[in-house]
């Protein structure tokens, strides 16, 4: 495990796997272990870097938490690695990847259902406050169940308890409750610009079974970008990178390996 110091002095830890050009994987509301099924599919050809978000894993924390602080953390990691990295983010990590790529040098950008809220849903969003109310009542488990139902399943799941019973990291996820509530507050405060200027190729990924509000959000991100690629996976939900790792990483690798077409002869 290595660490860097972010702009506000917070220590940010990151894992390193494999050898090759740098590929930074940014996790969302879950823990860095989210990427475990994905790492072997890249580590033979890339140096896979997995930062631990502040307040999660081996990273330090701060009383003030914001999207801007998260971007500063990722920029500190970028400065610590050799070469210009590819950013691949999931959910809140996808939003971090998009915002980081607006100001930091990146080779390419990949985002799976970045946590962007738009339209009427954004105006009514109060997930953070509803989670916090359950936390204040001393019921972190109910706060997490509420989050998982609303974010991962779009409010529509018949047997949430049965689904959770088969999810091994459930106790670890409960430990992240307060952290997830505050990242949701940061998400709710984020206004998507009309245009996103990113000087790198972009790939946006979604699944047909993802939450409707995040599927709306990624389409709005696609519209805000000038020339992004967009892929939708049939039958895949919000957990796409680990729910269908072979399908997702195949498309990501094809995008990463794709070389830019040479400029026409005589062009400036």
Secondary structure by P-SEA (a helix, b strand, c coil): cbbbbcccbbbbbbbbcccccbbbbbbcccccccccccccccccccbbbbbbccccccbbbcccccaaaaaaaaaaaaaacccbbbbbbccaaaaaaaaaaacccccbbbbcccccccccccccccaaaaaaaaaaaccaaaaaaaaaaccccccccccaaaaaaaccaaaaaaaaaaaaaaaaaaaaacccccbbbbcbbbbbbbcccccaaaaaaaaaaaaaccbbbbbbbcccccccccccaaaaaaaaaaaaaccccccccccc
